[in-house]
Amino acid sequence: MAEASIIDGKAFAASLRKSVSRQVATLQELHGITPGLAVILVGEDPASQVYVRNKGRSTVEVGMNSFEHNLPNDIDQETLLALIRQLNNDPLVHGILVQLPLPNQICEDVVLDAINPEKDVDGFHVINAGRLATGGKGLTPCTPRGCLMMLKKWLGDLSGKRALVLGRSNIVGKPMAQLLLRESCTVTIAHSRTRNLADECRRADILVAAVGRPRMVSGDWVKPGATIIDVGINRVPDTRPGAAEGKMRLVGDVDFGSALYVAGAITPVPGGVGPMTIACLLANTITAVCNTAGVDEPEV
């Protein structure tokens, strides 16, 4: 049986970053504007530190200004909100991102809702969520935006395709379903309480797995020829021959080995959706600065 085609998220992300870099240059040349992205990190979570560092490096590489704010883990909520208000009013800052998760003493909903919706480059503000749900224009969460870009580039017109989104989070599942609806897909949202979950998956031309359970979707859950977007990033013990004792590896929500011989195309983990998330953050920053300045997004 033939193997599925691999959807290379690294290559997609590199192309998008190049486009963003050209847009930044055009904004500087025509309007004298250098986009600025502010990222707030609370605490010292190692994974979050790496992610924020990568965001900062990517921001600078495309010619944007990067403003990083590293705050202690025991910071109180009002101090964090004061910083957000300051960034909301800073004309040099066009995008604001608060790295999640936050410590227990801080309410994530309060913090996210304090960000100016026009600077909410993560697309998590309730106003942007409402705009997406009602077909309006707003900033879209980065991971779903990246998934949709890869799907459209790979498949072209998505109209009429049956899509299943496995997961119902506000960060991925729900906005992903809304974006697919906009493309005239027939969309099902499935989750841990869905009955006959495997059967639901087998009906899907497009399967987006974002449930956070390692290798949950096996190859026999996949419709032959389906396109799989695996959003999951799970750290598990590396049991491959020759792996050092105690070594960990990243796997997705889909059992890549078995799905590879059923699907028509699939994103790998790592190297699939992950790189697109940061690239789409930069693209969202371009959208934010253009909306704020009242100028059209530069064509690339």
Disulfide bonds with the S-S distance in Angstrom:
none
